Amino acid sequence: MKVAFVVYYSKLNRNSFNALSAALGVDEVTKDIPIYFVKKEEDLIKGLCEIKQNYDMTVVGTSFLQPKFGR
């Protein structure tokens, strides 16, 4: 099964996704899963639509940070 991992890579969550990406890259089970970083919120849906066409499963990573609540 071909799997892709897509993250919305904003200024507020870069450090979290850098650590997660590094961990995925060294794990035997997940090291070959491609990771796509979408940097603009307006590109997220378009990027997902394009990426998911090439994979059996597309996993979307998001981060819920306290400073982002209420925005």
Biopython code that builds the backbone (N, CA, C, O; Angstrom):
import numpy as np
from Bio.PDB.StructureBuilder import StructureBuilder

atoms = [
    (1, "MET", "N", (0.855, -1.178, 0.000)),
    (1, "MET", "CA", (0.000, 0.000, 0.000)),
    (1, "MET", "C", (0.895, 1.233, 0.000)),
    (1, "MET", "O", (1.801, 1.364, 0.824)),
    (2, "LYS", "N", (0.628, 2.118, -0.924)),
    (2, "LYS", "CA", (1.370, 3.382, -0.993)),
    (2, "LYS", "C", (0.711, 4.416, -0.081)),
    (2, "LYS", "O", (-0.477, 4.711, -0.205)),
    (3, "VAL", "N", (1.518, 4.959, 0.840)),
    (3, "VAL", "CA", (1.017, 5.907, 1.837)),
    (3, "VAL", "C", (1.823, 7.200, 1.742)),
    (3, "VAL", "O", (3.039, 7.167, 1.556)),
    (4, "ALA", "N", (1.142, 8.338, 1.869)),
    (4, "ALA", "CA", (1.791, 9.649, 1.924)),
    (4, "ALA", "C", (1.369, 10.351, 3.212)),
    (4, "ALA", "O", (0.272, 10.135, 3.727)),
    (5, "PHE", "N", (2.258, 11.187, 3.713)),
    (5, "PHE", "CA", (1.972, 11.979, 4.910)),
    (5, "PHE", "C", (2.074, 13.448, 4.519)),
    (5, "PHE", "O", (3.102, 13.889, 4.005)),
    (6, "VAL", "N", (1.012, 14.200, 4.760)),
    (6, "VAL", "CA", (0.947, 15.613, 4.392)),
    (6, "VAL", "C", (0.760, 16.436, 5.649)),
    (6, "VAL", "O", (-0.088, 16.120, 6.484)),
    (7, "VAL", "N", (1.562, 17.506, 5.790)),
    (7, "VAL", "CA", (1.405, 18.380, 6.940)),
    (7, "VAL", "C", (1.243, 19.825, 6.490)),
    (7, "VAL", "O", (1.843, 20.265, 5.509)),
    (8, "TYR", "N", (0.421, 20.542, 7.229)),
    (8, "TYR", "CA", (0.330, 21.995, 7.041)),
    (8, "TYR", "C", (1.424, 22.591, 7.898)),
    (8, "TYR", "O", (1.331, 22.606, 9.126)),
    (9, "TYR", "N", (2.451, 23.076, 7.248)),
    (9, "TYR", "CA", (3.718, 23.471, 7.868)),
    (9, "TYR", "C", (3.751, 24.977, 8.068)),
    (9, "TYR", "O", (4.356, 25.700, 7.277)),
    (10, "SER", "N", (3.099, 25.453, 9.130)),
    (10, "SER", "CA", (3.042, 26.896, 9.393)),
    (10, "SER", "C", (4.180, 27.312, 10.333)),
    (10, "SER", "O", (4.880, 26.467, 10.890)),
    (11, "LYS", "N", (4.347, 28.606, 10.495)),
    (11, "LYS", "CA", (5.382, 29.127, 11.400)),
    (11, "LYS", "C", (5.197, 28.606, 12.828)),
    (11, "LYS", "O", (6.173, 28.341, 13.529)),
    (12, "LEU", "N", (3.949, 28.463, 13.246)),
    (12, "LEU", "CA", (3.665, 28.094, 14.633)),
    (12, "LEU", "C", (3.897, 26.618, 14.938)),
    (12, "LEU", "O", (4.016, 26.244, 16.105)),
    (13, "ASN", "N", (3.963, 25.768, 13.899)),
    (13, "ASN", "CA", (4.119, 24.342, 14.201)),
    (13, "ASN", "C", (5.343, 23.706, 13.550)),
    (13, "ASN", "O", (5.463, 22.481, 13.550)),
    (14, "ARG", "N", (6.238, 24.489, 13.007)),
    (14, "ARG", "CA", (7.410, 23.934, 12.316)),
    (14, "ARG", "C", (8.257, 23.039, 13.204)),
    (14, "ARG", "O", (8.655, 21.951, 12.789)),
    (15, "ASN", "N", (8.532, 23.483, 14.410)),
    (15, "ASN", "CA", (9.384, 22.681, 15.289)),
    (15, "ASN", "C", (8.765, 21.325, 15.602)),
    (15, "ASN", "O", (9.467, 20.314, 15.641)),
    (16, "SER", "N", (7.468, 21.301, 15.822)),
    (16, "SER", "CA", (6.784, 20.032, 16.098)),
    (16, "SER", "C", (6.885, 19.088, 14.915)),
    (16, "SER", "O", (7.191, 17.907, 15.082)),
    (17, "PHE", "N", (6.629, 19.603, 13.721)),
    (17, "PHE", "CA", (6.672, 18.735, 12.548)),
    (17, "PHE", "C", (8.093, 18.369, 12.141)),
    (17, "PHE", "O", (8.303, 17.317, 11.538)),
    (18, "ASN", "N", (9.072, 19.210, 12.455)),
    (18, "ASN", "CA", (10.463, 18.828, 12.213)),
    (18, "ASN", "C", (10.824, 17.612, 13.060)),
    (18, "ASN", "O", (11.445, 16.670, 12.568)),
    (19, "ALA", "N", (10.436, 17.633, 14.329)),
    (19, "ALA", "CA", (10.724, 16.507, 15.231)),
    (19, "ALA", "C", (9.971, 15.250, 14.783)),
    (19, "ALA", "O", (10.544, 14.161, 14.754)),
    (20, "LEU", "N", (8.697, 15.402, 14.438)),
    (20, "LEU", "CA", (7.903, 14.256, 13.991)),
    (20, "LEU", "C", (8.464, 13.670, 12.702)),
    (20, "LEU", "O", (8.551, 12.450, 12.567)),
    (21, "SER", "N", (8.839, 14.509, 11.765)),
    (21, "SER", "CA", (9.394, 14.043, 10.491)),
    (21, "SER", "C", (10.697, 13.288, 10.700)),
    (21, "SER", "O", (10.938, 12.266, 10.058)),
    (22, "ALA", "N", (11.534, 13.787, 11.595)),
    (22, "ALA", "CA", (12.791, 13.106, 11.895)),
    (22, "ALA", "C", (12.531, 11.730, 12.499)),
    (22, "ALA", "O", (13.195, 10.756, 12.145)),
    (23, "ALA", "N", (11.572, 11.652, 13.401)),
    (23, "ALA", "CA", (11.235, 10.370, 14.025)),
    (23, "ALA", "C", (10.681, 9.388, 12.990)),
    (23, "ALA", "O", (11.038, 8.209, 13.008)),
    (24, "LEU", "N", (9.825, 9.854, 12.101)),
    (24, "LEU", "CA", (9.282, 8.987, 11.059)),
    (24, "LEU", "C", (10.383, 8.500, 10.120)),
    (24, "LEU", "O", (10.339, 7.373, 9.628)),
    (25, "GLY", "N", (11.364, 9.360, 9.879)),
    (25, "GLY", "CA", (12.441, 9.030, 8.949)),
    (25, "GLY", "C", (13.409, 7.979, 9.450)),
    (25, "GLY", "O", (14.103, 7.364, 8.640)),
    (26, "VAL", "N", (13.483, 7.749, 10.739)),
    (26, "VAL", "CA", (14.410, 6.755, 11.273)),
    (26, "VAL", "C", (13.707, 5.467, 11.730)),
    (26, "VAL", "O", (14.376, 4.488, 12.061)),
    (27, "ASP", "N", (12.396, 5.461, 11.752)),
    (27, "ASP", "CA", (11.648, 4.275, 12.136)),
    (27, "ASP", "C", (11.571, 3.307, 10.955)),
    (27, "ASP", "O", (11.295, 3.726, 9.831)),
    (28, "GLU", "N", (11.811, 2.032, 11.196)),
    (28, "GLU", "CA", (11.815, 1.034, 10.124)),
    (28, "GLU", "C", (10.467, 0.941, 9.401)),
    (28, "GLU", "O", (10.437, 0.703, 8.193)),
    (29, "VAL", "N", (9.376, 1.121, 10.102)),
    (29, "VAL", "CA", (8.042, 0.992, 9.501)),
    (29, "VAL", "C", (7.684, 2.199, 8.644)),
    (29, "VAL", "O", (7.028, 2.050, 7.613)),
    (30, "THR", "N", (8.105, 3.394, 9.056)),
    (30, "THR", "CA", (7.651, 4.622, 8.396)),
    (30, "THR", "C", (8.715, 5.351, 7.588)),
    (30, "THR", "O", (8.418, 6.372, 6.969)),
    (31, "LYS", "N", (9.939, 4.855, 7.580)),
    (31, "LYS", "CA", (11.037, 5.605, 6.954)),
    (31, "LYS", "C", (10.872, 5.840, 5.452)),
    (31, "LYS", "O", (11.441, 6.791, 4.916)),
    (32, "ASP", "N", (10.109, 4.998, 4.767)),
    (32, "ASP", "CA", (9.944, 5.151, 3.319)),
    (32, "ASP", "C", (8.683, 5.912, 2.925)),
    (32, "ASP", "O", (8.396, 6.060, 1.737)),
    (33, "ILE", "N", (7.929, 6.394, 3.908)),
    (33, "ILE", "CA", (6.711, 7.161, 3.610)),
    (33, "ILE", "C", (7.116, 8.585, 3.244)),
    (33, "ILE", "O", (7.775, 9.261, 4.034)),
    (34, "PRO", "N", (6.729, 9.049, 2.054)),
    (34, "PRO", "CA", (7.057, 10.431, 1.685)),
    (34, "PRO", "C", (6.263, 11.424, 2.527)),
    (34, "PRO", "O", (5.093, 11.204, 2.840)),
    (35, "ILE", "N", (6.923, 12.513, 2.883)),
    (35, "ILE", "CA", (6.291, 13.562, 3.683)),
    (35, "ILE", "C", (6.222, 14.824, 2.838)),
    (35, "ILE", "O", (7.236, 15.282, 2.311)),
    (36, "TYR", "N", (5.031, 15.380, 2.710)),
    (36, "TYR", "CA", (4.807, 16.607, 1.944)),
    (36, "TYR", "C", (4.497, 17.737, 2.918)),
    (36, "TYR", "O", (3.637, 17.606, 3.788)),
    (37, "PHE", "N", (5.207, 18.839, 2.758)),
    (37, "PHE", "CA", (5.013, 20.007, 3.612)),
    (37, "PHE", "C", (4.292, 21.090, 2.813)),
    (37, "PHE", "O", (4.843, 21.630, 1.854)),
    (38, "VAL", "N", (3.071, 21.401, 3.206)),
    (38, "VAL", "CA", (2.302, 22.461, 2.559)),
    (38, "VAL", "C", (2.446, 23.702, 3.431)),
    (38, "VAL", "O", (2.051, 23.698, 4.597)),
    (39, "LYS", "N", (3.012, 24.762, 2.863)),
    (39, "LYS", "CA", (3.354, 25.935, 3.662)),
    (39, "LYS", "C", (2.288, 27.021, 3.701)),
    (39, "LYS", "O", (2.300, 27.865, 4.598)),
    (40, "LYS", "N", (1.370, 27.012, 2.743)),
    (40, "LYS", "CA", (0.328, 28.034, 2.729)),
    (40, "LYS", "C", (-1.030, 27.386, 2.950)),
    (40, "LYS", "O", (-1.361, 26.374, 2.332)),
    (41, "GLU", "N", (-1.804, 27.982, 3.838)),
    (41, "GLU", "CA", (-3.122, 27.431, 4.155)),
    (41, "GLU", "C", (-3.994, 27.318, 2.909)),
    (41, "GLU", "O", (-4.728, 26.344, 2.744)),
    (42, "GLU", "N", (-3.910, 28.307, 2.044)),
    (42, "GLU", "CA", (-4.742, 28.289, 0.840)),
    (42, "GLU", "C", (-4.323, 27.198, -0.154)),
    (42, "GLU", "O", (-5.092, 26.868, -1.057)),
    (43, "ASP", "N", (-3.127, 26.638, -0.004)),
    (43, "ASP", "CA", (-2.664, 25.567, -0.889)),
    (43, "ASP", "C", (-2.954, 24.176, -0.339)),
    (43, "ASP", "O", (-2.712, 23.183, -1.026)),
    (44, "LEU", "N", (-3.461, 24.085, 0.872)),
    (44, "LEU", "CA", (-3.643, 22.790, 1.521)),
    (44, "LEU", "C", (-4.620, 21.890, 0.769)),
    (44, "LEU", "O", (-4.277, 20.748, 0.465)),
    (45, "ILE", "N", (-5.796, 22.358, 0.468)),
    (45, "ILE", "CA", (-6.802, 21.527, -0.207)),
    (45, "ILE", "C", (-6.334, 21.137, -1.608)),
    (45, "ILE", "O", (-6.446, 19.977, -2.003)),
    (46, "LYS", "N", (-5.814, 22.101, -2.353)),
    (46, "LYS", "CA", (-5.320, 21.804, -3.697)),
    (46, "LYS", "C", (-4.187, 20.777, -3.637)),
    (46, "LYS", "O", (-4.157, 19.833, -4.427)),
    (47, "GLY", "N", (-3.264, 20.965, -2.705)),
    (47, "GLY", "CA", (-2.154, 20.032, -2.553)),
    (47, "GLY", "C", (-2.626, 18.637, -2.194)),
    (47, "GLY", "O", (-2.131, 17.650, -2.738)),
    (48, "LEU", "N", (-3.577, 18.551, -1.284)),
    (48, "LEU", "CA", (-4.123, 17.249, -0.904)),
    (48, "LEU", "C", (-4.778, 16.543, -2.081)),
    (48, "LEU", "O", (-4.597, 15.340, -2.270)),
    (49, "CYS", "N", (-5.531, 17.281, -2.863)),
    (49, "CYS", "CA", (-6.206, 16.694, -4.032)),
    (49, "CYS", "C", (-5.197, 16.128, -5.023)),
    (49, "CYS", "O", (-5.421, 15.062, -5.597)),
    (50, "GLU", "N", (-4.099, 16.827, -5.226)),
    (50, "GLU", "CA", (-3.068, 16.359, -6.153)),
    (50, "GLU", "C", (-2.301, 15.168, -5.589)),
    (50, "GLU", "O", (-2.056, 14.193, -6.300)),
    (51, "ILE", "N", (-1.930, 15.241, -4.338)),
    (51, "ILE", "CA", (-1.124, 14.187, -3.711)),
    (51, "ILE", "C", (-1.912, 12.889, -3.600)),
    (51, "ILE", "O", (-1.381, 11.820, -3.899)),
    (52, "LYS", "N", (-3.167, 12.965, -3.177)),
    (52, "LYS", "CA", (-3.939, 11.744, -2.923)),
    (52, "LYS", "C", (-4.195, 10.923, -4.179)),
    (52, "LYS", "O", (-4.524, 9.740, -4.084)),
    (53, "GLN", "N", (-4.052, 11.522, -5.342)),
    (53, "GLN", "CA", (-4.253, 10.780, -6.593)),
    (53, "GLN", "C", (-3.167, 9.728, -6.811)),
    (53, "GLN", "O", (-3.376, 8.772, -7.558)),
    (54, "ASN", "N", (-2.019, 9.892, -6.171)),
    (54, "ASN", "CA", (-0.896, 8.992, -6.389)),
    (54, "ASN", "C", (-0.683, 7.971, -5.275)),
    (54, "ASN", "O", (0.271, 7.194, -5.318)),
    (55, "TYR", "N", (-1.571, 7.969, -4.276)),
    (55, "TYR", "CA", (-1.375, 7.090, -3.121)),
    (55, "TYR", "C", (-2.671, 6.380, -2.762)),
    (55, "TYR", "O", (-3.766, 6.875, -3.028)),
    (56, "ASP", "N", (-2.521, 5.206, -2.148)),
    (56, "ASP", "CA", (-3.684, 4.467, -1.668)),
    (56, "ASP", "C", (-4.254, 5.104, -0.401)),
    (56, "ASP", "O", (-5.460, 5.056, -0.157)),
    (57, "MET", "N", (-3.370, 5.699, 0.398)),
    (57, "MET", "CA", (-3.786, 6.352, 1.639)),
    (57, "MET", "C", (-2.977, 7.629, 1.828)),
    (57, "MET", "O", (-1.759, 7.644, 1.646)),
    (58, "THR", "N", (-3.674, 8.697, 2.194)),
    (58, "THR", "CA", (-3.018, 9.968, 2.480)),
    (58, "THR", "C", (-3.375, 10.360, 3.913)),
    (58, "THR", "O", (-4.544, 10.524, 4.260)),
    (59, "VAL", "N", (-2.338, 10.505, 4.729)),
    (59, "VAL", "CA", (-2.524, 10.876, 6.134)),
    (59, "VAL", "C", (-2.203, 12.361, 6.262)),
    (59, "VAL", "O", (-1.167, 12.821, 5.781)),
    (60, "VAL", "N", (-3.090, 13.105, 6.909)),
    (60, "VAL", "CA", (-2.896, 14.541, 7.081)),
    (60, "VAL", "C", (-2.538, 14.820, 8.532)),
    (60, "VAL", "O", (-3.251, 14.423, 9.454)),
    (61, "GLY", "N", (-1.410, 15.516, 8.714)),
    (61, "GLY", "CA", (-0.985, 15.898, 10.056)),
    (61, "GLY", "C", (-1.297, 17.359, 10.295)),
    (61, "GLY", "O", (-1.034, 18.214, 9.449)),
    (62, "THR", "N", (-1.855, 17.629, 11.447)),
    (62, "THR", "CA", (-2.135, 19.004, 11.816)),
    (62, "THR", "C", (-1.738, 19.204, 13.272)),
    (62, "THR", "O", (-1.554, 18.239, 14.013)),
    (63, "SER", "N", (-1.612, 20.415, 13.659)),
    (63, "SER", "CA", (-1.214, 20.720, 15.022)),
    (63, "SER", "C", (-2.199, 21.726, 15.598)),
    (63, "SER", "O", (-2.552, 22.713, 14.951)),
    (64, "PHE", "N", (-2.629, 21.465, 16.803)),
    (64, "PHE", "CA", (-3.525, 22.383, 17.492)),
    (64, "PHE", "C", (-2.743, 23.036, 18.620)),
    (64, "PHE", "O", (-2.482, 22.422, 19.655)),
    (65, "LEU", "N", (-2.381, 24.271, 18.403)),
    (65, "LEU", "CA", (-1.587, 25.001, 19.380)),
    (65, "LEU", "C", (-2.461, 26.002, 20.123)),
    (65, "LEU", "O", (-3.350, 26.616, 19.534)),
    (66, "GLN", "N", (-2.215, 26.157, 21.373)),
    (66, "GLN", "CA", (-2.979, 27.119, 22.178)),
    (66, "GLN", "C", (-2.984, 28.510, 21.543)),
    (66, "GLN", "O", (-4.042, 29.138, 21.509)),
    (67, "PRO", "N", (-1.846, 29.031, 21.033)),
    (67, "PRO", "CA", (-1.864, 30.384, 20.450)),
    (67, "PRO", "C", (-2.767, 30.504, 19.219)),
    (67, "PRO", "O", (-3.162, 31.612, 18.855)),
    (68, "LYS", "N", (-3.096, 29.391, 18.579)),
    (68, "LYS", "CA", (-3.936, 29.455, 17.375)),
    (68, "LYS", "C", (-5.430, 29.439, 17.699)),
    (68, "LYS", "O", (-6.241, 29.779, 16.838)),
    (69, "PHE", "N", (-5.810, 29.056, 18.910)),
    (69, "PHE", "CA", (-7.232, 29.019, 19.270)),
    (69, "PHE", "C", (-7.810, 30.420, 19.217)),
    (69, "PHE", "O", (-7.177, 31.383, 19.650)),
    (70, "GLY", "N", (-9.005, 30.522, 18.687)),
    (70, "GLY", "CA", (-9.692, 31.797, 18.640)),
    (70, "GLY", "C", (-9.340, 32.662, 17.455)),
    (70, "GLY", "O", (-9.834, 33.784, 17.342)),
    (71, "ARG", "N", (-8.497, 32.166, 16.569)),
    (71, "ARG", "CA", (-8.137, 32.939, 15.373)),
    (71, "ARG", "C", (-9.000, 32.566, 14.221)),
    (71, "ARG", "O", (-8.843, 33.112, 13.130)),
]
sb = StructureBuilder()
sb.init_structure("model")
sb.init_model(0)
sb.init_chain("A")
sb.init_seg("    ")
for serial, (resi, resn, name, xyz) in enumerate(atoms, 1):
    if name == "N":
        sb.init_residue(resn, " ", resi, " ")
    sb.init_atom(name, np.array(xyz, "f"), 0.0, 1.0, " ", f" {name:<3s}", serial, name[0])
structure = sb.get_structure()
